[in-house]
Amino acid sequence: MPRTAMPTIAQWTAGGSRIGVRGRAGRHTLFVRQDGPATGPPVTLVHGFPTSSHDWSPIVPLLAARGHRVTTLDLLGFGHSDKPRRHIYSLLEQADLVEDVWRGLGIGDTALVAHDYGVSVAQELLARGPGRITRMAWLNGGLYPDLHRPVRAQRLLHGPFGPLLAHAVTERGFRAAMRRILGRPVPDGDLHAMWESVRHDGGRLLAPRLLRYIDERRTHQARWIPALEGYAGPTLFLWGPADPISGAHVLARIRQRMPDATVTELAGPPTVGHYPQVEAPDEVAGHLVDFLGTP
């Protein structure tokens, strides 16, 4: 079965719009898409660092075709959303902005699917109001700060020389870094599109500011881990075990702490790495359709 291709960034953004939202640090404009029937049950997909909602582009059509109302957005500082240069980026504000998107679009209860950076936004949303999350699906991310293993590039960009090093980040370096965390090969065209979302409007220079999420995870773990483990709704962990950042080493704890959750390892062959929705979009979409159910 051929792998579903990702659209170009231009094709993806043409299907959405930029809307004004308010967070704790003021008003911003975010890129948002909605796909699928307006009356379908809502599902919200939250992307990871350093890319954008475009990561979900191969997944969205199948969910929409099955009757779900799919909301995707670029978080602040990512993709085609605002990228203020001197902003103090916060996962708490990102959760504020997601909630304001929901308010603006009239979304009440929703299923939530999160990856990487997005898992921390989702943990904050769960801590605030688990009752509005109908189902929760997690893809590779740092749910437990002590198990998170940032790659060398992240450690350097998060360090004191990060603002200087960010100027040296190139598409070639981005592709090389991505291939070190992927388990399955991804076409160069897809990696180029992902890079375009990073570099748009100077976004590559924001990495040191956005990487403060590593510290925030430690700061808020006393709230976020109980929110994760205490969530009573249906839960799916859809995981690439070959991921060196948050891979197989996280699954033992997930199984121990949340024995009632569904854990699906994308073991291949070949085994999936850090970006399941990009490496194995058809498998991921199939599992999500099964998990979300037929409207």
N, C-alpha and C positions, 0 to 999 in steps of 0.2 A: 504494500500500500504506500503510495507516494506521500511524502511529508507535506503538510499544508504550508504554503509559502506565506511569509509576512508581506503585507503591503508596504509601499514606500511611506516615508513620513508624510509626504504631501497628500497621499491618498488617505492616510489615517486621519490627519487633522482636518481634511475637507469634510469629514463626517461629523465634526463636533463644532463647538463654539467656545468663546471665552466669556465667562460670567463673573460678575463682581461678588465677592464674599467678604465676610468680616471675621477676623480672629482677634486674639487678645492684644496683638500689636498693631491693629489697624486694618484698613481695607486693602484687598489685593484682587487680582484678576487671575482666575484659573481656567485652564483648558479642560472642558468636560464633554463627554460623549454620552448619548443614550441610544441604545439599539434594542430592537425587539418590540413587541406589541406594547402599547401604552398601558394596557390593562393587565399585563403579565405580572407574576410575582417578582418583586425586586431582588436583584443581586448586585452587590457593589464589589468591584475588583480594585485592590490597592497595590500599587507597584513597589519596586525596591530601588535601592541605590546602585548605580548612579543614573539609571535610565528613565523610563517614563511609562505611561499607560500603553504605549505602543507594544510593550512586551506581551500584552494580552491580545493583540490583534488577531492571531490565528485562532484564539479560543472563542472570541466574542460571537462570530457568526453562527456557530453551532448552538451556543446557549440561546441566542436570539431566535434561531430557527425552531428550537424546542419550546418557545413560548415565554421565555423569561425576559423581563425588562432589565437590561444590563446597563449599569452605570459605571463608567471608567473616568478617571480624572488624572491629570498631572498634578502632583503635590507641589506646594510652593518651592521654588528653586529648581524645579525639574521640567524637562520637556518644553512645552509651549506655554507653561504658566509663567507668571511674573518671576523674575530672578533678581530681586534687590541685592545690590552688591554688599552693603554694610549691615545687612539684617542679621539679627541673632536668631538663627533657625532653631526651632524647638519642636519636638514630637508632640508636645501638648498643644501647640498652636496648630500643627497639622491636623490633629483630631478636631480642634475647633472648626477648622475650615471644612473638613469632611462633613461635620454636623451642619454647617451653614449651607453646603451644597444640598444636603438632604432636605433642609427646610425650604430652600429656594425651589427645589424640584418637586416638593410635596411628597417626599419619601418618608414613610413612617417606619414600620418594621421592614427589615431587609436581611437577606442572607449576606454574608461577608466572606470574601476570599482575599487572602493577604500573602505577600511574598517579601522576604528580605526586610528592608527598612519598613515596609508596610506592616510587618507583623507587630512591630512596636506601636504603630499607630492603632492597629486593631486591638492590642492589649489595653491601651488607654481607653478606647471606645467601650470595650467590655467592662473595664473598671467603672466607667461612668454609668452605663446603662445596659446591662446584659439582656434585659427583657425585650429590647427592640431588635436584637440579633436572633433571627429565626434559625439559622444554621451557620456554622463556622468552619471554614476550610483553611488550612495552613499549608503553605509551600515553604521550602527551605528558608529559614531565618533564625536570628539570634534570640530565641524565646528565653533562653537561660544565659545570662551574661557570662557566667563562669565557663560555659562550653563554647562560646563564640571565639573563633580563630581567624581574626582578620589577616588578609594576605599582606605581603611586604609593602605593596604600593599603598594600601590603606594605612598601614602603620606609619609610613613616611609622610603621607599627606595629612595625617592626624597629628603629627609631631610639630615641633617649633618651627621647622623650615617648610612646612606645608604650603603656605602662601607663595613662596618662591618656587617650589617644585611644581605647583599647579600650572605654571606658565610653560613648563617643559612637557606637559602631557600632550601626546599626539594620537592621531588615529592608529598609527602603527603600534604604538605602545598600548593603546586601549585594546586592540584586537589580541595582542599577545597576552595581556593580563586576563582577558576573557577566556581565552583558550585554556589557560591554566586552571580555571575553575569549572569548565564545562566537562561533562563526561562524554557526550556525543558530539560529533562534528556539526557545526552550524555554518550555513553558506556565507561566503564573504559579503554578499549583498545584504543579508540580514544584520550582520555585525556592523556594516556601514550605516544602515538605517538606525541602529541603536546608538552608534557614535554621533550621528546627526542630532539625535535628541539630546545628547549630552552637551555638545558644542554649541547648540542653538543659543543665540543671544549671550554668548560668553559663559555658558553654564559650567564649562570645565574648570573655571577659576573658583567656583563656589565649593568644590569638594572639601577643602579644609573646614569650612563653616558647617557644611551638612554632616560631616563625619563626627561632629559633636554628639550625634546620636549614640555613639559608643559609650560615652560618659553618662548620658541620660538613662540608658538602660540600667546601669548600676544604681543610679540615684533613685529610680522608681521601681526597682524590682520587688520591693516589699508590697507594692500594690499590684503590679502587673502579673507576677507569678500566681498569686491566689486567683486573680481574675481569669487567667488561662486555665488553671487546674480546677477551678470551682464552677466553670461554666456548665450549665445543666443541659444545654441544647445539643442536638446532633453535631458531632465533631469529626472532621476528617483531617488526617495528616497525609499529604500527598508529596512524597519525599524522594529526592535524588540522593542516594547513598554515597555516590562518588564525589560529592561536594566536599572540598577540603575546609570550607569555612563553617558550615553548619550541616554536615552530612550524617553518615551512619552513626557517628559517636553521639549524636543527640537522641537517636531513636530509642536507645536503651532506657533513658530517663523518661521519655514520653510514655513508653509502654509500662514502666513501673508506676508512674504518677497518675496516668490516665488510662487504666486498663479497659474502660468501656468505650474509648474512642476507636475509630476505624483508622488503622495505619496501613497505608499502601506504599510499598517501596517500588520505585521504578527501576528495577534491577536489570532490565534488559534481557539479553545482551544487545548492544552495549549498555552499560550502566549509565544512568542519568546523573548529572552533576548539579550545580547550583541553580540553574535556570530551567526547571522542568517545563514551564509553559513555552519556552523557546526551543528547547532541545527535543521535546516529545509532545508537541502541541495536540496531536490527535489523541494520544493516550490520555493526556491531562483533561482534554475536553470531554472524552468519554467518561472518565471517572467522575468529573464534576456533574455531568448530566445525570448519571446514576445517583449521585449523592443529593443533588438538588431536587430530583424527582420530576415527574411530568405534570405540568400545570393542568 
